[in-house]
């Protein structure tokens, strides 16, 4: 194997590693943003107030 081929291979491997790190970092940031958005959406749902005790206890499965 030629010395220049070894250098090219080493450079290629380093670039691939950097690309993977950047991709993982971007994925983690996107997931954090998504989780934050979901938490805000859940927090914005108004709580049911003053409902009768019988509501929400069963599901009608016959359509």
CHARMM internal coordinates of N, CA and C (Angstrom, degrees):
IC EDIT
DIST 1 N 1 CA 1.4451
DIST 1 CA 1 C 1.5262
ANGL 1 N 1 CA 1 C 108.41
DIST 1 C 2 N 1.2857
ANGL 1 CA 1 C 2 N 115.28
DIHE 1 N 1 CA 1 C 2 N 136.96
DIST 2 N 2 CA 1.4599
ANGL 1 C 2 N 2 CA 122.00
DIHE 1 CA 1 C 2 N 2 CA -178.31
DIST 2 CA 2 C 1.5315
ANGL 2 N 2 CA 2 C 110.00
DIHE 1 C 2 N 2 CA 2 C -78.13
DIST 2 C 3 N 1.3168
ANGL 2 CA 2 C 3 N 116.44
DIHE 2 N 2 CA 2 C 3 N 150.56
DIST 3 N 3 CA 1.4605
ANGL 2 C 3 N 3 CA 122.01
DIHE 2 CA 2 C 3 N 3 CA -179.24
DIST 3 CA 3 C 1.5232
ANGL 3 N 3 CA 3 C 110.70
DIHE 2 C 3 N 3 CA 3 C -61.80
DIST 3 C 4 N 1.3336
ANGL 3 CA 3 C 4 N 117.60
DIHE 3 N 3 CA 3 C 4 N -38.30
DIST 4 N 4 CA 1.4704
ANGL 3 C 4 N 4 CA 119.84
DIHE 3 CA 3 C 4 N 4 CA 179.90
DIST 4 CA 4 C 1.5213
ANGL 4 N 4 CA 4 C 110.91
DIHE 3 C 4 N 4 CA 4 C -66.74
DIST 4 C 5 N 1.3226
ANGL 4 CA 4 C 5 N 117.83
DIHE 4 N 4 CA 4 C 5 N -34.08
DIST 5 N 5 CA 1.4615
ANGL 4 C 5 N 5 CA 120.26
DIHE 4 CA 4 C 5 N 5 CA 177.15
DIST 5 CA 5 C 1.5251
ANGL 5 N 5 CA 5 C 111.22
DIHE 4 C 5 N 5 CA 5 C -66.37
DIST 5 C 6 N 1.3210
ANGL 5 CA 5 C 6 N 116.24
DIHE 5 N 5 CA 5 C 6 N -38.48
DIST 6 N 6 CA 1.4599
ANGL 5 C 6 N 6 CA 120.30
DIHE 5 CA 5 C 6 N 6 CA 177.57
DIST 6 CA 6 C 1.5271
ANGL 6 N 6 CA 6 C 109.99
DIHE 5 C 6 N 6 CA 6 C -64.36
DIST 6 C 7 N 1.3190
ANGL 6 CA 6 C 7 N 117.00
DIHE 6 N 6 CA 6 C 7 N -42.14
DIST 7 N 7 CA 1.4604
ANGL 6 C 7 N 7 CA 121.05
DIHE 6 CA 6 C 7 N 7 CA 178.59
DIST 7 CA 7 C 1.5245
ANGL 7 N 7 CA 7 C 110.62
DIHE 6 C 7 N 7 CA 7 C -64.24
DIST 7 C 8 N 1.3233
ANGL 7 CA 7 C 8 N 117.10
DIHE 7 N 7 CA 7 C 8 N -41.87
DIST 8 N 8 CA 1.4719
ANGL 7 C 8 N 8 CA 120.63
DIHE 7 CA 7 C 8 N 8 CA 178.47
DIST 8 CA 8 C 1.5229
ANGL 8 N 8 CA 8 C 110.83
DIHE 7 C 8 N 8 CA 8 C -63.66
DIST 8 C 9 N 1.3101
ANGL 8 CA 8 C 9 N 116.30
DIHE 8 N 8 CA 8 C 9 N -42.66
DIST 9 N 9 CA 1.4590
ANGL 8 C 9 N 9 CA 120.88
DIHE 8 CA 8 C 9 N 9 CA 179.14
DIST 9 CA 9 C 1.5219
ANGL 9 N 9 CA 9 C 110.65
DIHE 8 C 9 N 9 CA 9 C -62.97
DIST 9 C 10 N 1.3155
ANGL 9 CA 9 C 10 N 116.68
DIHE 9 N 9 CA 9 C 10 N -43.96
DIST 10 N 10 CA 1.4584
ANGL 9 C 10 N 10 CA 121.24
DIHE 9 CA 9 C 10 N 10 CA 179.24
DIST 10 CA 10 C 1.5269
ANGL 10 N 10 CA 10 C 111.13
DIHE 9 C 10 N 10 CA 10 C -62.15
DIST 10 C 11 N 1.3093
ANGL 10 CA 10 C 11 N 116.85
DIHE 10 N 10 CA 10 C 11 N -44.11
DIST 11 N 11 CA 1.4681
ANGL 10 C 11 N 11 CA 121.52
DIHE 10 CA 10 C 11 N 11 CA 178.86
DIST 11 CA 11 C 1.5193
ANGL 11 N 11 CA 11 C 110.49
DIHE 10 C 11 N 11 CA 11 C -64.10
DIST 11 C 12 N 1.3099
ANGL 11 CA 11 C 12 N 115.90
DIHE 11 N 11 CA 11 C 12 N -42.69
DIST 12 N 12 CA 1.4648
ANGL 11 C 12 N 12 CA 120.45
DIHE 11 CA 11 C 12 N 12 CA 179.59
DIST 12 CA 12 C 1.5220
ANGL 12 N 12 CA 12 C 111.09
DIHE 11 C 12 N 12 CA 12 C -62.60
DIST 12 C 13 N 1.3186
ANGL 12 CA 12 C 13 N 117.12
DIHE 12 N 12 CA 12 C 13 N -42.60
DIST 13 N 13 CA 1.4555
ANGL 12 C 13 N 13 CA 120.76
DIHE 12 CA 12 C 13 N 13 CA 179.47
DIST 13 CA 13 C 1.5274
ANGL 13 N 13 CA 13 C 111.11
DIHE 12 C 13 N 13 CA 13 C -65.33
DIST 13 C 14 N 1.3190
ANGL 13 CA 13 C 14 N 116.84
DIHE 13 N 13 CA 13 C 14 N -39.60
DIST 14 N 14 CA 1.4677
ANGL 13 C 14 N 14 CA 120.62
DIHE 13 CA 13 C 14 N 14 CA 179.02
DIST 14 CA 14 C 1.5239
ANGL 14 N 14 CA 14 C 110.53
DIHE 13 C 14 N 14 CA 14 C -65.10
DIST 14 C 15 N 1.3300
ANGL 14 CA 14 C 15 N 117.17
DIHE 14 N 14 CA 14 C 15 N -42.04
DIST 15 N 15 CA 1.4668
ANGL 14 C 15 N 15 CA 121.12
DIHE 14 CA 14 C 15 N 15 CA 179.37
DIST 15 CA 15 C 1.5246
ANGL 15 N 15 CA 15 C 110.63
DIHE 14 C 15 N 15 CA 15 C -64.73
DIST 15 C 16 N 1.3173
ANGL 15 CA 15 C 16 N 116.07
DIHE 15 N 15 CA 15 C 16 N -39.85
DIST 16 N 16 CA 1.4675
ANGL 15 C 16 N 16 CA 119.98
DIHE 15 CA 15 C 16 N 16 CA 178.76
DIST 16 CA 16 C 1.5205
ANGL 16 N 16 CA 16 C 110.34
DIHE 15 C 16 N 16 CA 16 C -63.45
DIST 16 C 17 N 1.3274
ANGL 16 CA 16 C 17 N 116.64
DIHE 16 N 16 CA 16 C 17 N -42.53
DIST 17 N 17 CA 1.4584
ANGL 16 C 17 N 17 CA 120.46
DIHE 16 CA 16 C 17 N 17 CA 178.46
DIST 17 CA 17 C 1.5169
ANGL 17 N 17 CA 17 C 111.79
DIHE 16 C 17 N 17 CA 17 C -62.44
DIST 17 C 18 N 1.3070
ANGL 17 CA 17 C 18 N 117.01
DIHE 17 N 17 CA 17 C 18 N -41.69
DIST 18 N 18 CA 1.4719
ANGL 17 C 18 N 18 CA 121.16
DIHE 17 CA 17 C 18 N 18 CA 179.18
DIST 18 CA 18 C 1.5235
ANGL 18 N 18 CA 18 C 109.77
DIHE 17 C 18 N 18 CA 18 C -65.15
DIST 18 C 19 N 1.3179
ANGL 18 CA 18 C 19 N 117.60
DIHE 18 N 18 CA 18 C 19 N -42.76
DIST 19 N 19 CA 1.4693
ANGL 18 C 19 N 19 CA 120.76
DIHE 18 CA 18 C 19 N 19 CA 179.05
DIST 19 CA 19 C 1.5271
ANGL 19 N 19 CA 19 C 110.64
DIHE 18 C 19 N 19 CA 19 C -61.42
DIST 19 C 20 N 1.3151
ANGL 19 CA 19 C 20 N 116.60
DIHE 19 N 19 CA 19 C 20 N -41.21
DIST 20 N 20 CA 1.4587
ANGL 19 C 20 N 20 CA 119.82
DIHE 19 CA 19 C 20 N 20 CA 179.34
DIST 20 CA 20 C 1.5256
ANGL 20 N 20 CA 20 C 110.96
DIHE 19 C 20 N 20 CA 20 C -66.04
DIST 20 C 21 N 1.3147
ANGL 20 CA 20 C 21 N 117.63
DIHE 20 N 20 CA 20 C 21 N -40.36
DIST 21 N 21 CA 1.4643
ANGL 20 C 21 N 21 CA 120.83
DIHE 20 CA 20 C 21 N 21 CA 178.35
DIST 21 CA 21 C 1.5198
ANGL 21 N 21 CA 21 C 110.70
DIHE 20 C 21 N 21 CA 21 C -63.55
DIST 21 C 22 N 1.3218
ANGL 21 CA 21 C 22 N 116.44
DIHE 21 N 21 CA 21 C 22 N -43.72
DIST 22 N 22 CA 1.4715
ANGL 21 C 22 N 22 CA 120.31
DIHE 21 CA 21 C 22 N 22 CA 179.20
DIST 22 CA 22 C 1.5244
ANGL 22 N 22 CA 22 C 109.63
DIHE 21 C 22 N 22 CA 22 C -63.48
DIST 22 C 23 N 1.3236
ANGL 22 CA 22 C 23 N 116.56
DIHE 22 N 22 CA 22 C 23 N -43.45
DIST 23 N 23 CA 1.4592
ANGL 22 C 23 N 23 CA 120.17
DIHE 22 CA 22 C 23 N 23 CA 179.11
DIST 23 CA 23 C 1.5178
ANGL 23 N 23 CA 23 C 112.21
DIHE 22 C 23 N 23 CA 23 C -61.16
DIST 23 C 24 N 1.3215
ANGL 23 CA 23 C 24 N 117.31
DIHE 23 N 23 CA 23 C 24 N -42.83
DIST 24 N 24 CA 1.4592
ANGL 23 C 24 N 24 CA 120.85
DIHE 23 CA 23 C 24 N 24 CA 179.32
DIST 24 CA 24 C 1.5315
ANGL 24 N 24 CA 24 C 111.08
DIHE 23 C 24 N 24 CA 24 C -66.92
DIST 24 C 25 N 1.3189
ANGL 24 CA 24 C 25 N 116.60
DIHE 24 N 24 CA 24 C 25 N -39.69
DIST 25 N 25 CA 1.4643
ANGL 24 C 25 N 25 CA 119.93
DIHE 24 CA 24 C 25 N 25 CA 178.26
DIST 25 CA 25 C 1.5216
ANGL 25 N 25 CA 25 C 110.71
DIHE 24 C 25 N 25 CA 25 C -62.94
DIST 25 C 26 N 1.3227
ANGL 25 CA 25 C 26 N 116.85
DIHE 25 N 25 CA 25 C 26 N -43.63
DIST 26 N 26 CA 1.4673
ANGL 25 C 26 N 26 CA 120.36
DIHE 25 CA 25 C 26 N 26 CA 179.14
DIST 26 CA 26 C 1.5293
ANGL 26 N 26 CA 26 C 110.77
DIHE 25 C 26 N 26 CA 26 C -65.28
DIST 26 C 27 N 1.3211
ANGL 26 CA 26 C 27 N 116.95
DIHE 26 N 26 CA 26 C 27 N -39.12
DIST 27 N 27 CA 1.4626
ANGL 26 C 27 N 27 CA 120.84
DIHE 26 CA 26 C 27 N 27 CA 178.00
DIST 27 CA 27 C 1.5196
ANGL 27 N 27 CA 27 C 110.62
DIHE 26 C 27 N 27 CA 27 C -63.11
DIST 27 C 28 N 1.3271
ANGL 27 CA 27 C 28 N 117.25
DIHE 27 N 27 CA 27 C 28 N -43.98
DIST 28 N 28 CA 1.4701
ANGL 27 C 28 N 28 CA 120.99
DIHE 27 CA 27 C 28 N 28 CA 178.99
DIST 28 CA 28 C 1.5160
ANGL 28 N 28 CA 28 C 111.02
DIHE 27 C 28 N 28 CA 28 C -62.67
DIST 28 C 29 N 1.3287
ANGL 28 CA 28 C 29 N 117.00
DIHE 28 N 28 CA 28 C 29 N -41.60
DIST 29 N 29 CA 1.4719
ANGL 28 C 29 N 29 CA 119.96
DIHE 28 CA 28 C 29 N 29 CA 179.02
DIST 29 CA 29 C 1.5194
ANGL 29 N 29 CA 29 C 110.69
DIHE 28 C 29 N 29 CA 29 C -64.75
DIST 29 C 30 N 1.3295
ANGL 29 CA 29 C 30 N 116.70
DIHE 29 N 29 CA 29 C 30 N -42.18
DIST 30 N 30 CA 1.4649
ANGL 29 C 30 N 30 CA 120.46
DIHE 29 CA 29 C 30 N 30 CA 179.21
DIST 30 CA 30 C 1.5263
ANGL 30 N 30 CA 30 C 110.60
DIHE 29 C 30 N 30 CA 30 C -62.62
DIST 30 C 31 N 1.3196
ANGL 30 CA 30 C 31 N 116.46
DIHE 30 N 30 CA 30 C 31 N -40.49
DIST 31 N 31 CA 1.4667
ANGL 30 C 31 N 31 CA 120.07
DIHE 30 CA 30 C 31 N 31 CA 179.07
DIST 31 CA 31 C 1.5242
ANGL 31 N 31 CA 31 C 111.28
DIHE 30 C 31 N 31 CA 31 C -67.37
DIST 31 C 32 N 1.3323
ANGL 31 CA 31 C 32 N 117.40
DIHE 31 N 31 CA 31 C 32 N -37.59
DIST 32 N 32 CA 1.4677
ANGL 31 C 32 N 32 CA 120.86
DIHE 31 CA 31 C 32 N 32 CA 177.31
DIST 32 CA 32 C 1.5276
ANGL 32 N 32 CA 32 C 110.81
DIHE 31 C 32 N 32 CA 32 C -64.39
DIST 32 C 33 N 1.3237
ANGL 32 CA 32 C 33 N 116.05
DIHE 32 N 32 CA 32 C 33 N -42.85
DIST 33 N 33 CA 1.4685
ANGL 32 C 33 N 33 CA 120.57
DIHE 32 CA 32 C 33 N 33 CA 178.72
DIST 33 CA 33 C 1.5217
ANGL 33 N 33 CA 33 C 109.85
DIHE 32 C 33 N 33 CA 33 C -63.82
DIST 33 C 34 N 1.3211
ANGL 33 CA 33 C 34 N 116.25
DIHE 33 N 33 CA 33 C 34 N -42.82
DIST 34 N 34 CA 1.4679
ANGL 33 C 34 N 34 CA 121.36
DIHE 33 CA 33 C 34 N 34 CA 178.83
DIST 34 CA 34 C 1.5269
ANGL 34 N 34 CA 34 C 110.98
DIHE 33 C 34 N 34 CA 34 C -61.88
DIST 34 C 35 N 1.3152
ANGL 34 CA 34 C 35 N 116.95
DIHE 34 N 34 CA 34 C 35 N -43.45
DIST 35 N 35 CA 1.4648
ANGL 34 C 35 N 35 CA 120.72
DIHE 34 CA 34 C 35 N 35 CA 179.48
DIST 35 CA 35 C 1.5228
ANGL 35 N 35 CA 35 C 110.82
DIHE 34 C 35 N 35 CA 35 C -64.85
DIST 35 C 36 N 1.3118
ANGL 35 CA 35 C 36 N 116.44
DIHE 35 N 35 CA 35 C 36 N -40.17
DIST 36 N 36 CA 1.4608
ANGL 35 C 36 N 36 CA 120.51
DIHE 35 CA 35 C 36 N 36 CA 178.71
DIST 36 CA 36 C 1.5233
ANGL 36 N 36 CA 36 C 110.73
DIHE 35 C 36 N 36 CA 36 C -64.49
DIST 36 C 37 N 1.3267
ANGL 36 CA 36 C 37 N 115.87
DIHE 36 N 36 CA 36 C 37 N -43.13
DIST 37 N 37 CA 1.4680
ANGL 36 C 37 N 37 CA 120.04
DIHE 36 CA 36 C 37 N 37 CA 178.66
DIST 37 CA 37 C 1.5175
ANGL 37 N 37 CA 37 C 111.12
DIHE 36 C 37 N 37 CA 37 C -63.50
DIST 37 C 38 N 1.3263
ANGL 37 CA 37 C 38 N 117.20
DIHE 37 N 37 CA 37 C 38 N -41.92
DIST 38 N 38 CA 1.4619
ANGL 37 C 38 N 38 CA 120.73
DIHE 37 CA 37 C 38 N 38 CA 179.04
DIST 38 CA 38 C 1.5259
ANGL 38 N 38 CA 38 C 110.71
DIHE 37 C 38 N 38 CA 38 C -63.94
DIST 38 C 39 N 1.3209
ANGL 38 CA 38 C 39 N 117.02
DIHE 38 N 38 CA 38 C 39 N -41.21
DIST 39 N 39 CA 1.4636
ANGL 38 C 39 N 39 CA 120.70
DIHE 38 CA 38 C 39 N 39 CA 179.63
DIST 39 CA 39 C 1.5287
ANGL 39 N 39 CA 39 C 110.88
DIHE 38 C 39 N 39 CA 39 C -64.28
DIST 39 C 40 N 1.3300
ANGL 39 CA 39 C 40 N 116.68
DIHE 39 N 39 CA 39 C 40 N -40.24
DIST 40 N 40 CA 1.4601
ANGL 39 C 40 N 40 CA 120.21
DIHE 39 CA 39 C 40 N 40 CA 178.06
DIST 40 CA 40 C 1.5185
ANGL 40 N 40 CA 40 C 110.67
DIHE 39 C 40 N 40 CA 40 C -66.00
DIST 40 C 41 N 1.3335
ANGL 40 CA 40 C 41 N 117.01
DIHE 40 N 40 CA 40 C 41 N -39.66
DIST 41 N 41 CA 1.4530
ANGL 40 C 41 N 41 CA 121.03
DIHE 40 CA 40 C 41 N 41 CA 179.91
DIST 41 CA 41 C 1.5299
ANGL 41 N 41 CA 41 C 110.83
DIHE 40 C 41 N 41 CA 41 C -65.08
DIST 41 C 42 N 1.3248
ANGL 41 CA 41 C 42 N 116.55
DIHE 41 N 41 CA 41 C 42 N -42.40
DIST 42 N 42 CA 1.4653
ANGL 41 C 42 N 42 CA 120.30
DIHE 41 CA 41 C 42 N 42 CA 178.96
DIST 42 CA 42 C 1.5217
ANGL 42 N 42 CA 42 C 110.39
DIHE 41 C 42 N 42 CA 42 C -66.19
DIST 42 C 43 N 1.3179
ANGL 42 CA 42 C 43 N 116.84
DIHE 42 N 42 CA 42 C 43 N -39.27
DIST 43 N 43 CA 1.4634
ANGL 42 C 43 N 43 CA 120.40
DIHE 42 CA 42 C 43 N 43 CA 179.80
DIST 43 CA 43 C 1.5248
ANGL 43 N 43 CA 43 C 111.95
DIHE 42 C 43 N 43 CA 43 C -67.47
DIST 43 C 44 N 1.3284
ANGL 43 CA 43 C 44 N 117.32
DIHE 43 N 43 CA 43 C 44 N -25.55
DIST 44 N 44 CA 1.4582
ANGL 43 C 44 N 44 CA 119.93
DIHE 43 CA 43 C 44 N 44 CA -177.50
DIST 44 CA 44 C 1.5283
ANGL 44 N 44 CA 44 C 113.21
DIHE 43 C 44 N 44 CA 44 C -83.37
DIST 44 C 45 N 1.3353
ANGL 44 CA 44 C 45 N 117.99
DIHE 44 N 44 CA 44 C 45 N -8.59
DIST 45 N 45 CA 1.4623
ANGL 44 C 45 N 45 CA 121.08
DIHE 44 CA 44 C 45 N 45 CA 178.71
DIST 45 CA 45 C 1.5228
ANGL 45 N 45 CA 45 C 108.55
DIHE 44 C 45 N 45 CA 45 C -71.15
DIST 45 C 46 N 1.3295
ANGL 45 CA 45 C 46 N 116.17
DIHE 45 N 45 CA 45 C 46 N 124.89
DIST 46 N 46 CA 1.4695
ANGL 45 C 46 N 46 CA 117.61
DIHE 45 CA 45 C 46 N 46 CA 179.95
DIST 46 CA 46 C 1.5269
ANGL 46 N 46 CA 46 C 110.87
DIHE 45 C 46 N 46 CA 46 C -68.36
DIST 46 C 47 N 1.2989
ANGL 46 CA 46 C 47 N 115.20
DIHE 46 N 46 CA 46 C 47 N 143.15
DIST 47 N 47 CA 1.4568
ANGL 46 C 47 N 47 CA 121.15
DIHE 46 CA 46 C 47 N 47 CA 178.96
DIST 47 CA 47 C 1.5294
ANGL 47 N 47 CA 47 C 109.20
DIHE 46 C 47 N 47 CA 47 C -79.65
DIST 47 C 48 N 1.3387
ANGL 47 CA 47 C 48 N 115.91
DIHE 47 N 47 CA 47 C 48 N 139.37
DIST 48 N 48 CA 1.4602
ANGL 47 C 48 N 48 CA 120.71
DIHE 47 CA 47 C 48 N 48 CA 177.22
DIST 48 CA 48 C 1.5321
ANGL 48 N 48 CA 48 C 109.28
DIHE 47 C 48 N 48 CA 48 C -67.37
DIST 48 C 49 N 1.3054
ANGL 48 CA 48 C 49 N 114.97
DIHE 48 N 48 CA 48 C 49 N 131.47
DIST 49 N 49 CA 1.4565
ANGL 48 C 49 N 49 CA 118.59
DIHE 48 CA 48 C 49 N 49 CA -177.86
DIST 49 CA 49 C 1.5229
ANGL 49 N 49 CA 49 C 109.82
DIHE 48 C 49 N 49 CA 49 C -127.55
DIST 49 C 50 N 1.2793
ANGL 49 CA 49 C 50 N 114.61
DIHE 49 N 49 CA 49 C 50 N 143.70
DIST 50 N 50 CA 1.4622
ANGL 49 C 50 N 50 CA 122.67
DIHE 49 CA 49 C 50 N 50 CA 173.32
DIST 50 CA 50 C 1.5262
ANGL 50 N 50 CA 50 C 113.27
DIHE 49 C 50 N 50 CA 50 C 56.28
DIST 50 C 51 N 1.3123
ANGL 50 CA 50 C 51 N 117.53
DIHE 50 N 50 CA 50 C 51 N 39.91
DIST 51 N 51 CA 1.4535
ANGL 50 C 51 N 51 CA 120.48
DIHE 50 CA 50 C 51 N 51 CA 176.21
DIST 51 CA 51 C 1.5207
ANGL 51 N 51 CA 51 C 109.33
DIHE 50 C 51 N 51 CA 51 C -90.19
DIST 51 C 52 N 1.3311
ANGL 51 CA 51 C 52 N 116.60
DIHE 51 N 51 CA 51 C 52 N 149.10
DIST 52 N 52 CA 1.4699
ANGL 51 C 52 N 52 CA 118.85
DIHE 51 CA 51 C 52 N 52 CA 176.30
DIST 52 CA 52 C 1.5275
ANGL 52 N 52 CA 52 C 110.19
DIHE 51 C 52 N 52 CA 52 C -61.74
DIST 52 C 53 N 1.3173
ANGL 52 CA 52 C 53 N 116.60
DIHE 52 N 52 CA 52 C 53 N 153.04
DIST 53 N 53 CA 1.4620
ANGL 52 C 53 N 53 CA 122.09
DIHE 52 CA 52 C 53 N 53 CA -175.30
DIST 53 CA 53 C 1.5189
ANGL 53 N 53 CA 53 C 112.90
DIHE 52 C 53 N 53 CA 53 C -64.49
DIST 53 C 54 N 1.3405
ANGL 53 CA 53 C 54 N 118.33
DIHE 53 N 53 CA 53 C 54 N -25.72
DIST 54 N 54 CA 1.4582
ANGL 53 C 54 N 54 CA 120.26
DIHE 53 CA 53 C 54 N 54 CA -176.20
DIST 54 CA 54 C 1.5456
ANGL 54 N 54 CA 54 C 112.80
DIHE 53 C 54 N 54 CA 54 C -81.36
DIST 54 C 55 N 1.2960
ANGL 54 CA 54 C 55 N 118.67
DIHE 54 N 54 CA 54 C 55 N -13.58
DIST 55 N 55 CA 1.4622
ANGL 54 C 55 N 55 CA 120.67
DIHE 54 CA 54 C 55 N 55 CA -179.04
DIST 55 CA 55 C 1.5343
ANGL 55 N 55 CA 55 C 110.95
DIHE 54 C 55 N 55 CA 55 C -78.53
DIST 55 C 56 N 1.3268
ANGL 55 CA 55 C 56 N 115.05
DIHE 55 N 55 CA 55 C 56 N 136.26
DIST 56 N 56 CA 1.4491
ANGL 55 C 56 N 56 CA 120.41
DIHE 55 CA 55 C 56 N 56 CA 176.04
DIST 56 CA 56 C 1.5186
ANGL 56 N 56 CA 56 C 115.05
DIHE 55 C 56 N 56 CA 56 C 85.77
DIST 56 C 57 N 1.3322
ANGL 56 CA 56 C 57 N 117.27
DIHE 56 N 56 CA 56 C 57 N 8.57
DIST 57 N 57 CA 1.4631
ANGL 56 C 57 N 57 CA 120.77
DIHE 56 CA 56 C 57 N 57 CA -178.57
DIST 57 CA 57 C 1.5255
ANGL 57 N 57 CA 57 C 113.59
DIHE 56 C 57 N 57 CA 57 C -94.61
DIST 57 C 58 N 1.3278
ANGL 57 CA 57 C 58 N 118.06
DIHE 57 N 57 CA 57 C 58 N -17.50
DIST 58 N 58 CA 1.4635
ANGL 57 C 58 N 58 CA 120.20
DIHE 57 CA 57 C 58 N 58 CA -178.50
DIST 58 CA 58 C 1.5246
ANGL 58 N 58 CA 58 C 109.62
DIHE 57 C 58 N 58 CA 58 C -145.08
DIST 58 C 59 N 1.3376
ANGL 58 CA 58 C 59 N 113.73
DIHE 58 N 58 CA 58 C 59 N 162.38
DIST 59 N 59 CA 1.4550
ANGL 58 C 59 N 59 CA 121.24
DIHE 58 CA 58 C 59 N 59 CA 179.90
DIST 59 CA 59 C 1.5270
ANGL 59 N 59 CA 59 C 107.77
DIHE 58 C 59 N 59 CA 59 C -120.92
DIST 59 C 60 N 1.3247
ANGL 59 CA 59 C 60 N 116.76
DIHE 59 N 59 CA 59 C 60 N 130.10
DIST 60 N 60 CA 1.4530
ANGL 59 C 60 N 60 CA 120.75
DIHE 59 CA 59 C 60 N 60 CA 177.33
DIST 60 CA 60 C 1.5148
ANGL 60 N 60 CA 60 C 108.20
DIHE 59 C 60 N 60 CA 60 C -81.48
DIST 60 C 61 N 1.3247
ANGL 60 CA 60 C 61 N 116.55
DIHE 60 N 60 CA 60 C 61 N 112.98
DIST 61 N 61 CA 1.4775
ANGL 60 C 61 N 61 CA 120.20
DIHE 60 CA 60 C 61 N 61 CA -176.19
DIST 61 CA 61 C 1.5169
ANGL 61 N 61 CA 61 C 112.48
DIHE 60 C 61 N 61 CA 61 C -96.22
DIST 61 C 62 N 1.3209
ANGL 61 CA 61 C 62 N 118.59
DIHE 61 N 61 CA 61 C 62 N -3.14
DIST 62 N 62 CA 1.4727
ANGL 61 C 62 N 62 CA 121.95
DIHE 61 CA 61 C 62 N 62 CA 177.81
DIST 62 CA 62 C 1.5154
ANGL 62 N 62 CA 62 C 108.61
DIHE 61 C 62 N 62 CA 62 C -95.17
DIST 62 C 63 N 1.3262
ANGL 62 CA 62 C 63 N 114.72
DIHE 62 N 62 CA 62 C 63 N 124.94
DIST 63 N 63 CA 1.4651
ANGL 62 C 63 N 63 CA 117.92
DIHE 62 CA 62 C 63 N 63 CA -179.41
DIST 63 CA 63 C 1.5090
ANGL 63 N 63 CA 63 C 110.52
DIHE 62 C 63 N 63 CA 63 C -114.64
END
COOR INIT
IC SEED 1 N 1 CA 1 C
IC BUILD
